Amino acid sequence: PPGFRRRVVFTVGMLAVYRFGMFVAVPGVDRAAMGKVVAGGAGGLLGYLNLFTGGAFAQASVFALGIMPYISASIIMQLMQVVIPRLEELRKEGESGTRKINQYSRYLTVGLSVIQGYFIANWVEGLNTAGQTVVLNPGLWFKVIAILAFTAGTCFLMWLGEQITARGIGNGISIIIFARSVAELIPALFQLFQKSVDDPENFGPMMLGILLTVVLAV
């Protein structure tokens, strides 16, 4: 149907915008140097963070926080509805109350993004050593710009998800999370295949099959 096709095209277009934004770096960060740092920690925490953000960490992207602050804010608001009677009353009011709770979730998302953005900005600034310069001009101004960039990136993703939910296919937030994971899935599968070629004793057909089954299940 034409309506369904429009929704599909809209969803694909919004995901294309999301992928484009992945390559918009935070001002003041050397993306090449950041990529080397993440590549050096590919097997550790940095590698997992980069995987869960769809490569945003390696790109020093404004989407480095992803949509997680919004998800955290939504979970917190759901828990608070049990503790705070006013929020429980809003939930019982129906659609109007739900809109207010969603608005509170957005405000909380901004607060969480600012806090998380501050810690990430501090961490990135601490990567500067005598042998590498990740942040070109470290200092208070860089922190302010980085926090604003991370917060704006999360708010944009939140808006993008809501647009997909309203005018596209499925739940927008879930679609963004899925797209973020798939972005790193193809390179990971290629590396896995290369590993099976280079080290067939430890990565034989059986091990490869098990890992692929786990990937598909996830």
Secondary structure, DSSP 4 states (H G I P E B T S, - for coil): -HHHHHHHHHHHHHHHHHHHHTT-BPTTB-HHHHHHHHHHTTTSHHHHHHHHTTTTTTTTBTTTTTTHHHHHHHHHHHHHHHH-HHHHHHHHT-HHHHHHHHHHHHHHHHHHHHHHHHHHHHHHHTT--SS--SBSS-SHHHHHHHHHHHHHHHHHHHHHHHHHHHHSSS-HHHHHHHHHHHHHHHHHHHHHHHHHHH-TTTS-HHHHHHHHHHHHH-
